[in-house]
Amino acid sequence: MEQDEQKKDRILGDEWLGWSGDLLSYEKEINEGKRLFLLFYLITVVIVCFGIFFIYYLISPRLYEINIYLNYGVFLFILTFIIGLGLFSLLLILTVITNRNFIFFRKKAGLHLEWIYPVIYKIASIFKISKDRVSNSIIKVNNALIYITKEKFKAKNLLILLPRCFEKSIREKVLEMTRKYNCQIFIATGGSSARQIVKKVNPDAIIGVACERDLISGMADSIKSIPIIAIPNRRPYGPCKDTNIDIDELERAIKFLLKS
């Protein structure tokens, strides 16, 4: 069975099934900077490194009893992993802060650190920072990496994925813009439909518009070599109802990827 057929299907908006509908406490406008994610990313990396060393400290005597070289081998493996993670983290931060590409050796397009997100969300919740705010910052960092690392990239087959919850006038403006730049556009109704259209169109770049929760899920589903610029929608009436976006931000992403 093909890899994309093995992925768990998702319906766009199902990330909000637990929402109570309370608009008073709802975060209507989220515009986090890149520093929020980078801060919690560093905290998470430090915790992970200390956790790994602590586990090694507990099992080291037993490894030494089994074989002294096994103990040394495990230690060197852990040390190499931590040094590599630390070096990558430093280059990532330098790239985002200076707008210069220091991670040229990496083949993935965008951030793609999904393995660490659950830990970051958990740590952020301790400080009463919502998952949506952290996700918004993650998206900002991902987009920054695309703009920095894909400066010379020119898309020949750009696909724009839109949500079905757009307010009518915004949808008309977006459709007009896509006709202007001759882009392929698709309104995704679920994870399965989005994967099918990506497989059918075979784009070399994607612009995704949705809420932060769906964008993070979609980016995790995507082919890692395809550059994706994610644009969170605005939800003044709550999720999945008459949403809108910054049209200028969408046009900037289109112009950048098409080098128009």
C-alpha positions as CSV (number, residue, x, y, z in Angstrom):
1,M,0.0,0.0,0.0
2,E,1.3,3.4,-0.9
3,Q,2.5,5.7,1.9
4,D,-0.1,8.4,1.4
5,E,-2.9,5.8,1.5
6,Q,-1.6,4.7,5.0
7,K,-2.0,8.2,6.4
8,K,-5.0,8.8,8.7
9,D,-7.6,10.8,7.0
10,R,-8.7,14.1,8.5
11,I,-11.5,16.5,7.7
12,L,-10.6,20.2,7.6
13,G,-11.9,21.8,10.7
14,D,-12.1,18.6,12.8
15,E,-9.3,20.0,14.9
16,W,-12.0,22.3,16.4
17,L,-14.4,19.6,17.5
18,G,-13.6,20.3,21.1
19,W,-14.2,24.0,20.8
20,S,-17.0,25.2,23.2
21,G,-18.2,28.0,20.9
22,D,-17.3,30.7,23.4
23,L,-16.5,33.8,21.4
24,L,-15.7,35.9,24.5
25,S,-12.6,33.9,25.4
26,Y,-11.8,33.0,21.8
27,E,-8.5,34.3,20.3
28,K,-9.8,36.1,17.2
29,E,-6.6,37.7,16.2
30,I,-3.4,35.7,16.4
31,N,-0.2,37.3,15.1
32,E,2.7,35.8,17.0
33,G,6.4,36.5,16.1
34,K,9.0,33.9,15.4
35,R,10.6,34.3,18.7
36,L,7.9,32.4,20.6
37,F,8.5,29.2,18.8
38,L,12.3,29.6,18.9
39,L,12.2,30.2,22.7
40,F,10.2,27.1,23.4
41,Y,12.2,25.1,20.8
42,L,15.4,25.9,22.7
43,I,13.8,25.0,26.0
44,T,12.6,21.7,24.6
45,V,16.0,20.9,23.1
46,V,17.7,21.5,26.5
47,I,15.1,19.3,28.2
48,V,15.5,16.5,25.6
49,C,19.3,16.6,26.0
50,F,19.2,16.5,29.8
51,G,16.6,13.7,29.6
52,I,18.8,11.6,27.3
53,F,21.8,12.1,29.5
54,F,19.8,11.2,32.6
55,I,18.6,8.0,31.0
56,Y,22.2,7.1,30.1
57,Y,23.3,7.9,33.6
58,L,20.8,5.3,34.9
59,I,21.7,2.6,32.5
60,S,25.4,3.2,32.2
61,P,26.4,0.9,35.1
62,R,24.5,-2.0,33.5
63,L,26.0,-1.3,30.1
64,Y,29.5,-1.3,31.6
65,E,28.8,-4.6,33.2
66,I,27.7,-6.1,29.9
67,N,30.6,-4.7,27.9
68,I,32.8,-1.7,28.4
69,Y,32.9,-1.0,24.7
70,L,29.1,-1.1,24.5
71,N,29.0,1.6,27.2
72,Y,31.5,3.7,25.3
73,G,29.6,3.2,22.0
74,V,26.3,4.3,23.5
75,F,27.9,7.3,25.1
76,L,29.5,8.4,21.8
77,F,26.2,7.9,20.0
78,I,24.4,10.0,22.5
79,L,27.1,12.7,22.4
80,T,27.1,12.8,18.6
81,F,23.3,13.1,18.5
82,I,23.3,16.0,21.1
83,I,26.1,17.8,19.3
84,G,24.4,17.4,16.0
85,L,21.0,18.6,17.4
86,G,22.8,21.6,19.1
87,L,24.6,22.5,15.8
88,F,21.4,22.3,13.8
89,S,19.5,24.4,16.4
90,L,22.2,27.1,16.2
91,L,22.1,27.2,12.4
92,L,18.3,27.2,12.4
93,I,18.2,30.2,14.8
94,L,21.0,32.0,12.8
95,T,19.1,31.5,9.6
96,V,15.8,32.8,10.9
97,I,17.4,35.8,12.8
98,T,19.8,36.9,10.1
99,N,17.7,36.0,7.0
100,R,20.7,34.2,5.6
101,N,20.8,30.5,4.8
102,F,23.1,28.6,7.2
103,I,21.4,25.2,6.8
104,F,22.1,24.7,3.1
105,F,22.9,21.0,3.7
106,R,19.3,20.3,4.6
107,K,17.1,18.9,1.8
108,K,13.7,19.4,3.4
109,A,11.8,22.5,2.4
110,G,10.5,24.4,5.4
111,L,10.7,23.6,9.1
112,H,9.4,20.0,9.4
113,L,10.2,19.3,13.1
114,E,6.9,17.6,13.8
115,W,8.5,15.2,16.3
116,I,9.2,18.0,18.7
117,Y,5.9,19.9,18.4
118,P,4.0,17.9,21.1
119,V,6.6,18.6,23.7
120,I,6.6,22.3,22.8
121,Y,2.8,22.5,23.0
122,K,3.0,20.9,26.4
123,I,5.6,23.3,27.8
124,A,3.8,26.3,26.3
125,S,0.5,25.2,28.1
126,I,2.4,25.4,31.4
127,F,2.8,29.1,30.7
128,K,-0.8,29.4,29.6
129,I,0.1,29.9,26.0
130,S,-2.4,28.4,23.6
131,K,-1.6,25.8,20.9
132,D,-2.8,28.2,18.3
133,R,-0.4,30.9,19.3
134,V,2.5,28.5,19.2
135,S,1.3,27.0,15.9
136,N,1.1,30.6,14.4
137,S,4.7,31.1,15.4
138,I,5.8,27.7,14.0
139,I,4.2,28.8,10.7
140,K,6.0,32.1,10.7
141,V,9.3,30.3,11.1
142,N,8.4,27.8,8.4
143,N,7.5,30.6,6.0
144,A,10.7,32.5,6.9
145,L,12.8,29.4,6.0
146,I,11.0,29.1,2.6
147,Y,11.6,32.8,1.8
148,I,15.3,32.5,2.8
149,T,16.2,29.1,1.4
150,K,14.1,29.3,-1.8
151,E,15.2,32.7,-3.0
152,K,16.4,31.4,-6.4
153,F,13.6,28.8,-6.7
154,K,10.9,29.4,-9.3
155,A,7.7,27.4,-9.3
156,K,6.4,26.1,-12.6
157,N,3.4,24.4,-11.2
158,L,2.1,26.3,-8.2
159,L,-1.0,24.9,-6.3
160,I,-3.0,27.0,-3.9
161,L,-5.1,25.1,-1.4
162,L,-8.0,27.0,0.2
163,P,-10.5,26.3,3.0
164,R,-14.2,26.0,2.3
165,C,-15.1,28.4,5.1
166,F,-14.0,31.6,3.3
167,E,-16.3,34.6,3.4
168,K,-17.8,35.1,0.0
169,S,-16.2,38.4,-0.9
170,I,-12.8,37.2,0.2
171,R,-13.2,34.0,-1.9
172,E,-14.0,36.2,-5.0
173,K,-10.9,38.3,-4.4
174,V,-8.7,35.2,-4.1
175,L,-10.2,33.6,-7.2
176,E,-9.5,36.9,-9.1
177,M,-5.9,36.9,-7.9
178,T,-5.3,33.3,-8.9
179,R,-6.7,34.0,-12.4
180,K,-4.3,37.0,-12.6
181,Y,-1.3,34.9,-11.9
182,N,-2.6,31.8,-13.6
183,C,-2.3,29.6,-10.6
184,Q,-4.1,26.3,-10.0
185,I,-6.5,26.5,-7.1
186,F,-8.3,23.8,-5.1
187,I,-10.8,24.0,-2.2
188,A,-9.9,21.2,0.2
189,T,-12.7,19.5,2.1
190,G,-10.4,17.1,3.9
191,G,-6.9,15.6,4.3
192,S,-7.7,12.9,1.8
193,S,-9.0,15.2,-0.9
194,A,-5.9,17.5,-0.4
195,R,-3.5,14.6,-0.8
196,Q,-5.4,13.4,-3.9
197,I,-5.2,16.7,-5.6
198,V,-1.5,17.1,-4.7
199,K,-0.9,13.7,-6.2
200,K,-2.9,14.5,-9.3
201,V,-1.5,18.0,-9.9
202,N,2.1,17.1,-8.8
203,P,3.0,20.7,-7.9
204,D,6.5,21.9,-7.2
205,A,5.2,24.4,-4.7
206,I,2.1,24.9,-2.5
207,I,0.4,27.8,-0.8
208,G,-1.9,26.5,1.9
209,V,-4.6,28.7,3.6
210,A,-6.4,27.4,6.7
211,C,-6.4,27.7,10.5
212,E,-3.2,27.0,12.3
213,R,-4.3,23.6,13.4
214,D,-5.1,22.4,9.9
215,L,-2.0,24.0,8.4
216,I,0.3,22.1,10.9
217,S,-1.5,18.8,10.1
218,G,-1.3,19.4,6.4
219,M,2.3,20.4,6.5
220,A,3.1,17.2,8.4
221,D,1.2,15.2,5.7
222,S,3.1,16.8,2.8
223,I,6.1,15.7,0.8
224,K,9.0,17.2,2.6
225,S,10.8,18.4,-0.5
226,I,7.9,20.6,-1.7
227,P,8.1,24.2,-0.4
228,I,4.9,25.2,1.3
229,I,4.0,28.7,2.4
230,A,1.3,28.5,5.0
231,I,-1.1,31.4,5.6
232,P,-3.3,31.3,8.7
233,N,-6.8,32.6,8.2
234,R,-8.6,35.1,10.3
235,R,-11.6,33.9,12.3
236,P,-13.7,36.8,13.6
237,Y,-16.8,34.7,14.0
238,G,-15.1,31.6,15.2
239,P,-13.5,28.7,13.3
240,C,-14.9,27.4,10.1
241,K,-17.3,30.3,9.6
242,D,-16.8,33.3,7.3
243,T,-13.1,33.4,7.6
244,N,-10.7,35.7,5.8
245,I,-7.1,36.4,5.1
246,D,-4.6,39.1,4.4
247,I,-4.8,39.3,0.6
248,D,-1.5,41.2,0.3
249,E,0.2,38.3,2.2
250,L,-1.2,35.8,-0.3
251,E,-0.1,37.9,-3.3
252,R,3.4,38.2,-1.8
253,A,3.6,34.4,-1.5
254,I,2.4,34.0,-5.1
255,K,4.9,36.5,-6.5
256,F,7.8,35.0,-4.5
257,L,7.2,31.4,-5.6
258,L,6.5,32.4,-9.3
259,K,9.2,35.1,-9.2
260,S,6.6,37.3,-10.9
